[in-house]
C-alpha cells in the first residue's frame, strides 16, 4: 500500500436485510489512514462506527466498495485468510474485556500467542513484556474476578498488544470505566502508539477518548460528516 497507508476504503457501503427491505449502515465511505495514526470514528449509536470498525477488522465485509487493510481487500478474503490477517496483524480491544474468567492474567494474555509459532520461553517473555507495558506484572497469577474494571481493561490491552500487531481496533474501550481509569487506559495506549508505532483506531462517543485522538472522523447516518486533525487537546 502506497504512502504508508494501512487502511483505505473506497465507496464502502454496507447494507443489512431488515424484513422485506434493507438498512444502509454505511454509505460511500472514502477513508485513508496512515501507519502509526491514533485516530477515532466518532458518532452516536447507530452512526455506523462499529460496523465500519468490524469491516476494517475483517469481522464483516462490505456490500459494495472495498476496504483495503495492509494491502488486502477485506471483502475478497476467504474466512481462512481473514482469520490469518486477524491472527497475525490485528489486535482488538472491546468495552466488555472478553477475558476468560477461569484463566489467570498470564493465560489470558498468552492466548493469542498460542495460535502463532512461538516457543514456551518466547511466549513467556512476550507476556511479561506486555504486562510490563500496562503495569500489571504483579497481577500475573490472579484471575479476572480478582481484578478491578480498570485492571481488566489493562489486561485486555496487554492481550491485544502482546504480539505487537500493526493495527489495534478499540470499540468503546472506556465505556465501563470511571474517569481516572479511562485516562490511565488512554495514556497507556497513547504510550504504546508512540513507542511501538502501532496504529490505533477507536470507535467511540466518549469525550475523554476524543480528547486524545490525533484525527477525528465524525460519522452521521452511515456517512462521514467531517474529519478533523488536531493537536492533543486533553
N, C-alpha and C positions, 0 to 999 in steps of 0.2 A: 504494500500500500504506500503510495507516494506521500512525501512530505510528513513522514512520521504519523500519518493518520492511523488511529487504532480502531475507530468506528466511523462508518459513513453510511447514512441512509439516503435513499433516493426514492421519492414519491411513495414512501412506505404507507400502506393503507391496511388496516385490519378491521374486518367485519365479523360479527358473531351472529349466528341464527337466533332469532327471537320470535317464536311462534311461526307464523307464516311470512314474516318479514325478516329484516336484518337490522342489527345495531352497528353503526360505524363507530368503533372505539378510537381509531386513528385515521387521519386523512392527510395524504400527501405530505408526509414528514420528510423534510430535507435537513440533514444534520451531519456535521463533521466534528469529531473530537480528536485532538492530538494526544499522542502518548505523554503521560505524566500530568494530565489535567486533574483538577479537583473540582468537579462540576456537579450540577444537580438539575433534575427535572422537577419543576415546581408547579403545583396546581392543586386545586381542591379534589376531593374524592370524586371519581368519575371523569376526570380530565384526560385520562389515558396514560398517566405516567407509569403506573405499574405494568400495564400492557406493553408499553414501549421497552421498559426495563427487561421484561420477560423475553421479548423477541431478541434484544441485544444479547441476552444471556443464553440464547438458543433453547429456551424452555418452551418457546412457541415460534410460529413462523408467520410471515406476512401473508395477507390475502392477495395484495398486489404490491408492486415495487420491490425493493430489496433492502436488506440490512447486511452490510459487509463488516465483519468483525475480524480483525487481524488477518485480512486478505481472504477471508472465507465468507461466501454468501450463505447466510444462515438458512434461508428458505430452500436452498439446494442440498443441504446436508442430509444424509441419512440419519436415522436415530443413533446408529453406532458412531458416526462421525461427529454428531452433535455432542454425544456423551464424551467423546475423546477431547473435544475442544474445552468442555467444562472441566473435565478431569485434569487436564494439563495446564490450562492457561487462565481459568476464571476462578474467582473467589466470590462467595455470596454471604451477605450479612442480612438477617431478617429481624423484624421487630420482636418476634417471639422466641428468639435464640435458637430454637430447634436443637437443643442439646439432648443427649441420651442420658436420662436421669439415673440409670443404674451403673453408668460408667464414670470413672474418675475424670478429673480435668485433663490429665495426661492422655487418657484413652480417647476422649472427645477430640482433642486437638490432633492426635495421631491419625485419626480415621481417614482423612483424605490421602495420607501418605501410603496407606495400606493398598490403595488402588494403583500405586506407582511402584517402580522398581528401585526401592531403596532398601538397604540392609537395616537390620535392627539398630545397629550403632548409629547409622546415618539418621534414622528416624528419631532416635533419642535426642541427638544433638539439635535437630531441626525443631523438635517440640520445645526443648528447653530455650532455644533462641526465641521462638515465637512467644513463649510465656514471659520471657525477659522483656520483650518489646512492650508488652501490656502490663508489666509489673505484677505478675501472678505466680512467680516461681515458688512462692511459699504455700500455694494452694494446690500443688500438683497432685496430691493424693486425695483431695476432697472430691465430693460429688456435687452436682448442681443444686440439690435441695439444701446443701450446707452453705451455699453462697448467696450473696445479695443480688438484686437485679442488675446492678452496675457490674458486679464481678462476672455474672453470667454473660453479659454482653461483651465483656472484655475477653472471655473465653471464646465466644463466637468470633470475635475479631482475630484472635490468635489462630483459630481453626481456618478461617478464610485466608490468612496470610502465611500459614506455615510452609506452603510450597512456593512462596514468593511469586504469586500469579501476576500476569501482566495487567489484568483488569479486575477490579473489585466492584461488584454491584451491591449497593446497600439500599434496601427498601424500608423506609421509615425506621432507621436503626435506633432512634432515641424515643420512640413513641411510648415506651413503658418506663422511662427513666425520669427522675426529677432533674431540676436544672443543674445541680452540681455534678451529678453523674453524667449528664448529657455533655457538658463541657469537657469533662475528663475523657470521655469516649472520643469526642470530636478532635481534641488535641492529640490523642493517641493516633488517630487515623491521619491527621494532618502531618504528624511527625513521620509516619510510615511512608506517606506520599512523598515527602521531601527527601527522606534518607534512602528509600528503596526505589524511588521513581515509579512507583505503582500508580496506575491510573485509577481514580475513584469516580464513580458515577452514582449519585444518590437519586432516590425518588422520595420527595418529602413535601410537606406543607408546614413544617416546624420552623418557626422564625429563628430558633437557636442554630439549627443546621444551616439555614440560608445565609446567616451572617458569616459563616466560614467559607462559603463557596467562592471560588475564583471566577467561575462562569455560571450564570443562572439562566436556565432555559425554561421559560414560562409556557405552560400548556393550558389551553382552554378549549373545551368541547372537541378534544381529539386533534387539535391543530396547534402549531407553535404560534403563540401570541407575540412573544418578543424574546430577545436574547440580550442579556447584559453581561459585560465583562467588567469586573470591578476589583479594586484592591480589597484585601481582607479588612472588613469594617466591623468585626466583632468587638 
